[in-house]
Amino acid sequence: MRELPVTILGFGMMGRARSVAYESVTRIFPDAPIKPVPYQAFVLPHEADGAKAMGWEPNLDLKDAVCNPKTEYIDICLPNAMHYAAVLLALEAGKHVFCEKPLAVSVAEAREMVAAAEARPELLNSVHFTYRRAPANVYARQLIASNRFGKLLESHNYYHQHWGGPGTGGSWRFDLKAGGGTVSDLGSHAIDMLYFTTGQRPTKLCALQHAHVKERYFNVEKTREDGSKENVRELRPVDVDDASKVVYYLENGAIGTLSCTRNAHGSENSQGYELYFESGAIRWNYDALDYLEVYDANDPQRGWTRVLCSTNGYAYEETAAAPTIGYRDELTFGCYENMRAIAKLEPIAPIATFRDAYEVDRTIEAIRLSAKEERWVKLEEIQ
Ligand SMILES: NC(=O)c1ccc[n+]([C@@H]2O[C@H](COP(=O)([O-])OP(=O)(O)OC[C@H]3O[C@@H](n4cnc5c(N)ncnc54)[C@H](O)[C@@H]3O)[C@@H](O)[C@H]2O)c1
């Protein structure tokens, strides 16, 4: 099996989580066409030991890590605003690129990233929309593509987490230029999920965005009079949404809603959707991610069927030692799909390309514009 040296950029929550996927992918999928092998990790100094313990050679120099001729694949787990420069550098250096979501913090940057990626069709360009890898969502996509329930009439997508209360300190996630707020963090997943399952994108939308907490304590580096540095906590105004609520029309004329928040107590990672069709309905929630719920209005029994999709021959079944999967499995499935894509094999379910992620960024920008100007926005306004 061909080995592929991987360099990971960023060793926070996601960098560490992804390390596990690289370890497990060829054990779980012996048919993987390529074996990714951890090589270097671009880290902050305090992360070096942790990266080493997980099998990576730490590197404190991002450019050196990306351009090192030994590496062939760059996995970007950096804060959102750092994706742009890292992606362009990696493509320029001729590396396959797997980038975390959202692709960029602006549509203008995302557009450039798409152009750079599409100019190098021999290289992978893939974005980590994790929940495409839940077998239940792959099944939803297949059911909808088969037109079993007729036309989609309404879609309701949501992503609710709980950790954004007033006690949570500021970070890049609460900064418009560095992270983009809840709509970028969580809304991006929900927007991609709508497209992945239904093939539909919003054409016109109206949004409200709200910050429940107007100021947060950020860690800020200050220079003392003698030139030395110190870290202080500073109360700063927050310029991003804690929650976004959107109504929209889709390309096929269907209507729908999107809700994302980081202030939903009791919702650890509650992403999901309800889709209503002419003759049935489908719903999914991450809290029971193995199952797709299906309602057939032509079935005289008139009840919801709960389909266990993580075994019984649905997608990525190779893993199913037991009929439950989790977040780590989805990361491994994503890694497997990227290896298949590099080897030019058919995907089990499509990866999100940079172009797909650019479309998500367009919707996010439309949501911001609509909320700011308090009006309906047509997606054609955002290019
Ligand atoms: N797809 C998913 O399910 C999912 C889940 C969580 C995060 N993410 C994405 O992964 C990316 C990283 O998120 P995370 O939760 O790992 O973030 P994090 O803050 O935990 O880690 C970011 C890492 O980037 C590196 N870094 C370099 N320069 C930095 C700087 N100036 N400030 C901060 N970090 C710097 C560090 O190694 C740091 O640990 C983001 O794009 C995020 O949206 C995706």
The ligand as an SDF file (V2000), in Angstrom:
LIG
                    3D

 44 48  0  0  0  0  0  0  0  0999 V2000
  -15.4210   19.8030   11.2400 N   0  0  0  0  0  0  0  0  0  0  0  0
  -15.6070   19.8110   12.5590 C   0  0  0  0  0  0  0  0  0  0  0  0
  -16.3500   18.9970   13.0780 O   0  0  0  0  0  0  0  0  0  0  0  0
  -14.8760   20.8160   13.3840 C   0  0  0  0  0  0  0  0  0  0  0  0
  -14.9440   20.8020   14.7910 C   0  0  0  0  0  0  0  0  0  0  0  0
  -14.1940   21.7590   15.5060 C   0  0  0  0  0  0  0  0  0  0  0  0
  -13.4160   22.6800   14.8270 C   0  0  0  0  0  0  0  0  0  0  0  0
  -13.3930   22.6650   13.4530 N   0  0  0  0  0  0  0  0  0  0  0  0
  -12.5770   23.6300   12.6960 C   0  0  0  0  0  0  0  0  0  0  0  0
  -11.2050   23.2960   12.9170 O   0  0  0  0  0  0  0  0  0  0  0  0
  -10.4090   24.4780   12.9180 C   0  0  0  0  0  0  0  0  0  0  0  0
   -9.6270   24.5360   14.2280 C   0  0  0  0  0  0  0  0  0  0  0  0
  -10.5390   24.5150   15.3030 O   0  0  0  0  0  0  0  0  0  0  0  0
  -10.1100   24.0200   16.7660 P   0  0  0  0  0  0  0  0  0  0  0  0
  -11.3560   23.8090   17.5340 O   0  0  0  0  0  0  0  0  0  0  0  0
   -9.1330   22.9040   16.6580 O   0  0  0  0  0  0  0  0  0  0  0  0
   -9.3700   25.3360   17.2900 O   0  0  0  0  0  0  0  0  0  0  0  0
   -8.3500   25.4830   18.4830 P   0  0  0  0  0  0  0  0  0  0  0  0
   -8.3920   26.9010   18.8970 O   0  0  0  0  0  0  0  0  0  0  0  0
   -8.5890   24.4070   19.4960 O   0  0  0  0  0  0  0  0  0  0  0  0
   -6.9320   25.1640   17.7880 O   0  0  0  0  0  0  0  0  0  0  0  0
   -6.3720   26.0040   16.8000 C   0  0  0  0  0  0  0  0  0  0  0  0
   -4.8930   25.6520   16.6490 C   0  0  0  0  0  0  0  0  0  0  0  0
   -4.3510   26.4340   15.5940 O   0  0  0  0  0  0  0  0  0  0  0  0
   -2.9700   26.7240   15.8930 C   0  0  0  0  0  0  0  0  0  0  0  0
   -2.6900   28.1690   15.8380 N   0  0  0  0  0  0  0  0  0  0  0  0
   -1.6990   28.7480   15.1760 C   0  0  0  0  0  0  0  0  0  0  0  0
   -1.6940   30.0610   15.2980 N   0  0  0  0  0  0  0  0  0  0  0  0
   -2.7200   30.3660   16.0820 C   0  0  0  0  0  0  0  0  0  0  0  0
   -3.2260   31.5830   16.5770 C   0  0  0  0  0  0  0  0  0  0  0  0
   -2.7080   32.7570   16.2610 N   0  0  0  0  0  0  0  0  0  0  0  0
   -4.3020   31.5200   17.3870 N   0  0  0  0  0  0  0  0  0  0  0  0
   -4.8760   30.3360   17.7000 C   0  0  0  0  0  0  0  0  0  0  0  0
   -4.4290   29.1380   17.2270 N   0  0  0  0  0  0  0  0  0  0  0  0
   -3.3520   29.1610   16.4430 C   0  0  0  0  0  0  0  0  0  0  0  0
   -2.6820   26.1470   17.2590 C   0  0  0  0  0  0  0  0  0  0  0  0
   -2.0410   24.9160   17.0620 O   0  0  0  0  0  0  0  0  0  0  0  0
   -4.0430   25.9930   17.8770 C   0  0  0  0  0  0  0  0  0  0  0  0
   -4.0690   24.9820   18.8410 O   0  0  0  0  0  0  0  0  0  0  0  0
  -11.3860   25.6300   12.7060 C   0  0  0  0  0  0  0  0  0  0  0  0
  -11.4120   25.9730   11.3470 O   0  0  0  0  0  0  0  0  0  0  0  0
  -12.7280   25.0600   13.1360 C   0  0  0  0  0  0  0  0  0  0  0  0
  -13.8270   25.6770   12.4900 O   0  0  0  0  0  0  0  0  0  0  0  0
  -14.0990   21.7570   12.7570 C   0  0  0  0  0  0  0  0  0  0  0  0
  1  2  1  0
  2  3  2  0
  2  4  1  0
  4  5  1  0
  4 44  2  0
  5  6  2  0
  6  7  1  0
  7  8  2  0
  8  9  1  0
  8 44  1  0
  9 10  1  0
  9 42  1  0
 10 11  1  0
 11 12  1  0
 11 40  1  0
 12 13  1  0
 13 14  1  0
 14 15  2  0
 14 16  1  0
 14 17  1  0
 17 18  1  0
 18 19  2  0
 18 20  1  0
 18 21  1  0
 21 22  1  0
 22 23  1  0
 23 24  1  0
 23 38  1  0
 24 25  1  0
 25 26  1  0
 25 36  1  0
 26 27  1  0
 26 35  1  0
 27 28  2  0
 28 29  1  0
 29 30  1  0
 29 35  2  0
 30 31  1  0
 30 32  2  0
 32 33  1  0
 33 34  2  0
 34 35  1  0
 36 37  1  0
 36 38  1  0
 38 39  1  0
 40 41  1  0
 40 42  1  0
 42 43  1  0
M  CHG  2   8   1  16  -1
M  END
$$$$
